Amino acid sequence: MKTPDIKQNPHPKTRYEITVTINDAPGPFDSVAGVVHYMVENDRCVPLTPISGATLAPEKNFPITFTRVSDNVYKGTIYADLLQDEDYYGLGVCHWAVNTMWATLKVKGVDFSPAMDLKEIVSQKPTPTYFVKADYFNTDKERSAFGTTNRSLFQTESSTDIFSMTLSAKEDFQ
């Protein structure tokens, strides 16, 4: 199956401002970046693969640039309609949608990666992710710390040993 030339929407309109708010982190981060992941949401517009007969819907990632607002707040922008809906395979129009977005806050070799899915972005409800403070200091090998959105998973005696990163989305009408 030939990979189509996926086009960007020349005039995207559905813009979201993404805010990362860091609470109680044990120190600063070396860098803050992000990625927004898009997928075709209607796989009937995609041909079957020759051997398996499965449909492999196209996916595409784009970087998110975050700007520092304060010591614990960063802001970036995504467009829900960044990719152009089009008949890429001659089987009907493929409709693109945001699948997930995530931020990556690095300290030495550790990546802290809070994320939001499309439902959380559209609801514009803040999404906190909790991390163990020890992960911040344990930088002897490169790895990712994904955290959890369920604070109750932490023992009560360790509740002061955690910090959070909250992602929030706000539709920014143009």
Backbone as CSV, one residue per row, in Angstrom:
resi,resn,N_x,N_y,N_z,CA_x,CA_y,CA_z,C_x,C_y,C_z
1,MET,0.846,-1.175,0.000,0.000,0.000,0.000,0.895,1.243,0.000
2,LYS,0.639,2.128,-0.918,1.420,3.353,-1.046,0.978,4.352,0.021
3,THR,1.949,4.961,0.679,1.638,5.979,1.678,1.257,7.266,0.964
4,PRO,0.089,7.818,1.276,-0.348,9.026,0.580,0.414,10.267,1.060
5,ASP,0.341,11.301,0.264,0.908,12.593,0.633,-0.123,13.299,1.512
6,ILE,0.056,13.193,2.813,-0.903,13.757,3.762,-0.729,15.269,3.787
7,LYS,-1.846,15.963,3.626,-1.794,17.421,3.513,-2.265,18.093,4.795
8,GLN,-1.642,19.232,5.080,-2.110,20.049,6.192,-3.248,20.939,5.707
9,ASN,-4.190,21.167,6.587,-5.290,22.079,6.325,-4.702,23.482,6.155
10,PRO,-4.945,24.147,5.032,-4.347,25.471,4.838,-4.914,26.535,5.782
11,HIS,-6.114,26.304,6.316,-6.737,27.282,7.209,-7.369,26.580,8.416
12,PRO,-6.548,25.993,9.305,-7.137,25.334,10.477,-7.827,26.365,11.367
13,LYS,-8.932,25.949,11.996,-9.714,26.884,12.807,-9.887,26.438,14.253
14,THR,-9.841,25.129,14.491,-10.128,24.625,15.830,-8.829,24.579,16.625
15,ARG,-8.578,25.672,17.315,-7.309,25.879,18.023,-7.528,25.692,19.522
16,TYR,-6.577,25.006,20.150,-6.599,24.843,21.604,-5.282,25.338,22.181
17,GLU,-5.396,26.130,23.238,-4.207,26.507,23.999,-4.022,25.438,25.070
18,ILE,-2.857,24.831,25.096,-2.537,23.786,26.066,-1.645,24.399,27.138
19,THR,-2.038,24.225,28.392,-1.255,24.737,29.517,-0.745,23.569,30.345
20,VAL,0.548,23.600,30.654,1.170,22.638,31.561,1.457,23.390,32.850
21,THR,0.879,22.929,33.961,1.124,23.539,35.266,1.789,22.499,36.158
22,ILE,2.962,22.843,36.665,3.753,21.932,37.498,3.538,22.318,38.957
23,ASN,3.185,21.333,39.786,2.938,21.589,41.211,3.845,20.726,42.077
24,ASP,4.608,21.370,42.945,5.441,20.700,43.954,6.574,19.852,43.381
25,ALA,7.043,20.165,42.180,8.202,19.432,41.646,9.418,19.751,42.503
26,PRO,10.317,18.801,42.668,11.480,19.017,43.534,12.550,19.926,42.930
27,GLY,12.383,20.340,41.682,13.365,21.213,41.043,12.928,21.582,39.644
28,PRO,13.782,22.300,38.916,13.436,22.722,37.554,13.627,21.587,36.545
29,PHE,13.121,21.812,35.351,13.271,20.856,34.256,14.206,21.445,33.207
30,ASP,14.972,20.569,32.558,15.934,21.015,31.548,15.247,21.488,30.272
31,SER,14.129,20.858,29.926,13.408,21.248,28.714,11.949,20.829,28.816
32,VAL,11.120,21.527,28.043,9.692,21.216,27.965,9.314,21.236,26.484
33,ALA,8.774,20.135,26.006,8.342,20.026,24.610,7.069,19.192,24.588
34,GLY,6.540,18.953,23.416,5.333,18.147,23.335,5.108,17.610,21.943
35,VAL,4.117,16.729,21.845,3.742,16.105,20.578,2.225,15.974,20.556
36,VAL,1.645,16.222,19.385,0.229,15.926,19.172,0.165,14.830,18.111
37,HIS,-0.623,13.791,18.402,-0.720,12.595,17.555,-2.097,12.578,16.882
38,TYR,-2.097,12.525,15.556,-3.328,12.487,14.765,-3.486,11.107,14.144
39,MET,-4.753,10.683,14.008,-5.074,9.413,13.346,-6.302,9.611,12.466
40,VAL,-6.379,8.830,11.408,-7.608,8.792,10.621,-8.624,8.027,11.458
41,GLU,-9.798,8.629,11.674,-10.780,8.012,12.568,-11.770,7.096,11.850
42,ASN,-11.844,7.146,10.538,-12.734,6.252,9.784,-11.888,5.374,8.865
43,ASP,-11.580,4.172,9.312,-10.637,3.332,8.565,-11.229,2.719,7.292
44,ARG,-12.499,2.946,7.003,-13.072,2.422,5.750,-12.548,3.169,4.527
45,CYS,-11.901,4.310,4.769,-11.312,5.067,3.655,-9.918,4.553,3.311
46,VAL,-9.456,3.533,4.044,-8.098,3.006,3.883,-8.184,1.597,3.289
47,PRO,-7.366,1.287,2.274,-7.416,-0.061,1.696,-6.887,-1.122,2.657
48,LEU,-7.308,-2.348,2.424,-6.812,-3.478,3.205,-5.359,-3.747,2.819
49,THR,-4.559,-4.175,3.790,-3.178,-4.544,3.475,-3.198,-5.891,2.751
50,PRO,-2.289,-6.107,1.805,-2.336,-7.292,0.944,-2.310,-8.631,1.674
51,ILE,-1.461,-8.831,2.639,-1.310,-10.158,3.235,-2.267,-10.372,4.405
52,SER,-2.306,-9.429,5.336,-3.110,-9.631,6.547,-4.572,-9.267,6.361
53,GLY,-4.877,-8.397,5.410,-6.257,-7.961,5.232,-6.696,-6.933,6.253
54,ALA,-5.767,-6.463,7.055,-6.086,-5.440,8.057,-6.039,-4.057,7.414
55,THR,-6.706,-3.124,8.044,-6.580,-1.732,7.603,-5.645,-1.031,8.572
56,LEU,-4.667,-0.367,8.023,-3.714,0.387,8.834,-3.947,1.866,8.568
57,ALA,-4.764,2.471,9.428,-5.104,3.883,9.252,-3.858,4.749,9.434
58,PRO,-3.693,5.748,8.585,-2.532,6.633,8.712,-2.520,7.376,10.042
59,GLU,-1.316,7.651,10.503,-1.092,8.411,11.729,-0.008,9.437,11.446
60,LYS,-0.025,10.533,12.195,0.999,11.557,11.997,1.193,12.309,13.308
61,ASN,2.451,12.589,13.628,2.799,13.363,14.823,3.340,14.725,14.418
62,PHE,3.031,15.729,15.236,3.585,17.066,15.056,4.072,17.573,16.404
63,PRO,5.185,18.291,16.409,5.700,18.824,17.674,4.824,19.962,18.200
64,ILE,4.815,20.100,19.514,4.183,21.240,20.179,5.309,22.043,20.811
65,THR,5.347,23.318,20.526,6.331,24.201,21.144,5.686,24.847,22.363
66,PHE,6.294,24.639,23.515,5.792,25.255,24.739,6.645,26.467,25.088
67,THR,5.975,27.531,25.516,6.633,28.761,25.941,6.498,28.887,27.447
68,ARG,7.578,29.241,28.093,7.570,29.397,29.549,6.823,30.676,29.915
69,VAL,5.825,30.536,30.794,5.056,31.674,31.291,5.573,32.076,32.667
70,SER,5.915,31.069,33.471,6.491,31.285,34.806,7.304,30.041,35.154
71,ASP,7.819,29.988,36.384,8.623,28.831,36.790,7.864,27.514,36.673
72,ASN,6.545,27.555,36.820,5.788,26.302,36.821,4.665,26.247,35.779
73,VAL,4.638,27.188,34.836,3.575,27.192,33.825,4.180,27.363,32.427
74,TYR,3.729,26.487,31.510,4.152,26.538,30.105,2.904,26.468,29.238
75,LYS,2.925,27.165,28.094,1.772,27.165,27.190,2.203,26.835,25.766
76,GLY,1.335,26.096,25.078,1.547,25.757,23.679,0.212,25.721,22.963
77,THR,0.242,25.501,21.662,-0.975,25.524,20.852,-1.038,24.288,19.966
78,ILE,-2.249,23.732,19.851,-2.500,22.664,18.884,-3.749,23.030,18.085
79,TYR,-3.877,22.424,16.918,-5.077,22.564,16.094,-5.701,21.188,15.932
80,ALA,-6.981,21.071,16.288,-7.674,19.790,16.132,-7.859,19.453,14.657
81,ASP,-7.933,20.470,13.813,-8.167,20.270,12.382,-6.927,20.604,11.547
82,LEU,-5.747,20.280,12.068,-4.497,20.594,11.374,-4.343,19.834,10.054
83,LEU,-4.832,18.592,10.021,-4.682,17.778,8.811,-5.956,17.826,7.973
84,GLN,-5.764,17.806,6.675,-6.869,17.981,5.744,-7.594,16.669,5.486
85,ASP,-8.907,16.683,5.718,-9.742,15.541,5.360,-9.781,15.463,3.834
86,GLU,-9.501,14.283,3.304,-9.409,14.147,1.848,-9.542,12.675,1.474
87,ASP,-9.867,12.421,0.226,-9.928,11.058,-0.301,-8.518,10.667,-0.746
88,TYR,-7.725,10.158,0.189,-6.320,9.851,-0.062,-6.115,8.547,-0.832
89,TYR,-7.089,7.626,-0.780,-6.909,6.301,-1.376,-7.953,5.965,-2.450
90,GLY,-8.850,6.905,-2.756,-9.915,6.626,-3.714,-11.030,5.779,-3.135
91,LEU,-11.130,5.731,-1.800,-12.151,4.915,-1.120,-13.090,5.765,-0.264
92,GLY,-13.064,7.056,-0.454,-13.872,7.961,0.360,-12.974,8.866,1.191
93,VAL,-13.572,9.914,1.706,-12.815,10.918,2.457,-12.350,10.352,3.796
94,CYS,-11.055,10.485,4.063,-10.481,10.122,5.363,-10.616,11.327,6.292
95,HIS,-11.149,11.089,7.485,-11.335,12.160,8.466,-10.278,12.031,9.557
96,TRP,-9.485,13.085,9.710,-8.420,13.115,10.707,-8.948,13.641,12.029
97,ALA,-8.384,13.144,13.122,-8.722,13.641,14.458,-7.494,13.533,15.352
98,VAL,-7.449,14.412,16.330,-6.418,14.290,17.362,-6.713,13.013,18.127
99,ASN,-5.696,12.218,18.355,-5.836,11.026,19.180,-5.368,11.333,20.595
100,THR,-4.166,11.885,20.710,-3.539,12.162,22.002,-2.574,13.318,21.842
101,MET,-2.350,14.029,22.931,-1.238,14.973,22.972,-0.518,14.732,24.282
102,TRP,0.786,14.950,24.266,1.533,14.797,25.507,2.642,15.831,25.568
103,ALA,2.987,16.151,26.786,4.134,17.021,27.038,5.268,16.125,27.506
104,THR,6.484,16.552,27.255,7.656,15.836,27.752,8.530,16.839,28.472
105,LEU,8.611,16.681,29.790,9.452,17.542,30.618,10.654,16.709,31.023
106,LYS,11.839,17.168,30.647,13.064,16.390,30.865,13.882,16.967,32.002
107,VAL,14.452,16.056,32.776,15.488,16.402,33.734,16.551,15.320,33.590
108,LYS,17.716,15.736,33.147,18.810,14.816,32.805,18.270,13.729,31.891
109,GLY,18.335,12.460,32.261,17.893,11.393,31.367,16.471,10.936,31.568
110,VAL,15.697,11.641,32.379,14.335,11.193,32.680,13.320,12.099,31.986
111,ASP,12.376,11.478,31.287,11.274,12.190,30.638,10.010,11.985,31.464
112,PHE,9.393,13.080,31.883,8.098,13.039,32.551,7.065,13.407,31.494
113,SER,6.073,12.526,31.284,5.198,12.680,30.120,3.715,12.615,30.464
114,PRO,3.141,13.714,30.948,1.688,13.743,31.121,1.012,13.825,29.750
115,ALA,-0.208,13.286,29.648,-0.895,13.236,28.354,-2.384,13.524,28.506
116,MET,-3.005,13.896,27.388,-4.464,14.075,27.297,-4.934,13.431,26.000
117,ASP,-6.106,12.793,26.050,-6.692,12.290,24.815,-7.693,13.316,24.282
118,LEU,-8.283,13.029,23.133,-9.184,13.983,22.491,-10.353,14.355,23.393
119,LYS,-10.930,13.370,24.070,-12.079,13.634,24.939,-11.714,14.629,26.039
120,GLU,-10.545,14.477,26.623,-10.096,15.389,27.681,-9.795,16.778,27.121
121,ILE,-9.251,16.836,25.918,-8.970,18.132,25.298,-10.272,18.874,25.034
122,VAL,-11.237,18.208,24.402,-12.506,18.836,24.035,-13.308,19.239,25.270
123,SER,-13.252,18.437,26.341,-14.000,18.765,27.565,-13.402,19.970,28.282
124,GLN,-12.154,20.294,27.983,-11.440,21.424,28.577,-11.356,21.311,30.106
125,LYS,-11.396,20.079,30.590,-11.279,19.825,32.023,-9.813,19.536,32.338
126,PRO,-9.223,20.220,33.330,-7.815,19.969,33.671,-7.565,18.492,33.991
127,THR,-6.429,17.984,33.510,-6.066,16.582,33.695,-4.739,16.501,34.440
128,PRO,-4.786,16.225,35.759,-3.524,16.100,36.503,-2.910,14.710,36.330
129,THR,-1.592,14.674,36.318,-0.840,13.422,36.329,0.141,13.508,37.485
130,TYR,0.218,12.449,38.279,1.032,12.440,39.496,2.286,11.594,39.284
131,PHE,3.385,12.102,39.826,4.687,11.448,39.692,5.346,11.330,41.060
132,VAL,6.191,10.329,41.211,6.954,10.140,42.442,8.183,11.046,42.384
133,LYS,8.408,11.805,43.456,9.550,12.728,43.484,10.882,11.999,43.325
134,ALA,10.967,10.769,43.804,12.219,10.010,43.684,12.620,9.834,42.219
135,ASP,11.625,9.770,41.305,11.945,9.650,39.879,12.705,10.868,39.366
136,TYR,12.453,12.015,39.962,13.140,13.242,39.559,14.639,13.147,39.848
137,PHE,14.969,12.507,40.967,16.371,12.422,41.390,17.098,11.192,40.843
138,ASN,16.351,10.177,40.416,16.942,8.932,39.923,17.228,9.077,38.425
139,THR,18.332,9.772,38.116,18.646,10.095,36.723,19.843,9.318,36.185
140,ASP,20.184,8.201,36.829,21.375,7.459,36.405,21.191,6.727,35.074
141,LYS,19.960,6.484,34.643,19.743,5.885,33.325,18.563,6.579,32.647
142,GLU,18.629,6.643,31.324,17.566,7.289,30.565,16.306,6.444,30.611
143,ARG,15.180,7.112,30.843,13.906,6.400,30.921,12.760,7.396,30.903
144,SER,11.555,6.883,30.829,10.351,7.705,30.877,9.597,7.424,32.159
145,ALA,9.074,8.486,32.752,8.201,8.375,33.921,6.822,8.857,33.474
146,PHE,5.879,7.933,33.367,4.567,8.286,32.840,3.599,8.759,33.908
147,GLY,3.833,8.406,35.154,2.945,8.837,36.220,1.583,8.183,36.123
148,THR,0.648,8.698,36.916,-0.720,8.184,36.923,-1.691,9.337,37.158
149,THR,-2.870,9.225,36.595,-3.896,10.241,36.829,-4.701,9.936,38.088
150,ASN,-4.443,8.791,38.720,-5.182,8.376,39.910,-4.307,8.559,41.149
151,ARG,-4.500,9.672,41.838,-3.686,9.970,43.014,-3.875,8.935,44.122
152,SER,-5.035,8.319,44.201,-5.309,7.368,45.283,-4.438,6.111,45.193
153,LEU,-3.726,5.918,44.094,-2.818,4.773,43.994,-1.587,4.928,44.885
154,PHE,-1.340,6.139,45.361,-0.198,6.380,46.241,-0.595,6.109,47.686
155,GLN,0.313,5.513,48.447,0.084,5.283,49.872,-0.055,6.639,50.568
156,THR,-0.896,6.723,51.596,-1.103,8.013,52.268,0.182,8.553,52.874
157,GLU,1.051,7.676,53.368,2.302,8.154,53.964,3.266,8.696,52.907
158,SER,3.036,8.363,51.640,3.926,8.868,50.590,3.320,10.052,49.842
159,SER,2.191,10.584,50.324,1.518,11.652,49.582,2.356,12.917,49.466
160,THR,3.290,13.134,50.380,4.173,14.299,50.254,5.352,14.003,49.334
161,ASP,5.499,12.761,48.927,6.594,12.365,48.042,6.183,12.356,46.575
162,ILE,5.078,13.044,46.254,4.628,13.104,44.870,4.526,14.557,44.417
163,PHE,4.570,14.733,43.113,4.293,16.042,42.530,3.394,15.821,41.327
164,SER,2.825,16.894,40.819,1.886,16.733,39.708,2.193,17.696,38.571
165,MET,1.728,17.297,37.415,1.720,18.145,36.225,0.293,18.091,35.707
166,THR,-0.322,19.244,35.582,-1.698,19.304,35.117,-1.726,19.880,33.710
167,LEU,-2.346,19.144,32.802,-2.556,19.628,31.445,-3.974,20.157,31.350
168,SER,-4.122,21.308,30.747,-5.458,21.830,30.500,-5.512,22.396,29.094
169,ALA,-6.675,22.265,28.487,-6.892,22.762,27.129,-8.009,23.789,27.174
170,LYS,-7.826,24.850,26.421,-8.860,25.879,26.320,-9.022,26.211,24.847
171,GLU,-10.260,26.047,24.356,-10.481,26.374,22.949,-10.246,27.859,22.754
172,ASP,-9.479,28.170,21.745,-9.050,29.543,21.473,-9.629,29.926,20.118
173,PHE,-10.812,30.536,20.150,-11.512,30.864,18.907,-10.769,31.933,18.129
174,GLN,-10.735,31.763,16.817,-10.060,32.750,15.960,-11.046,33.465,15.077
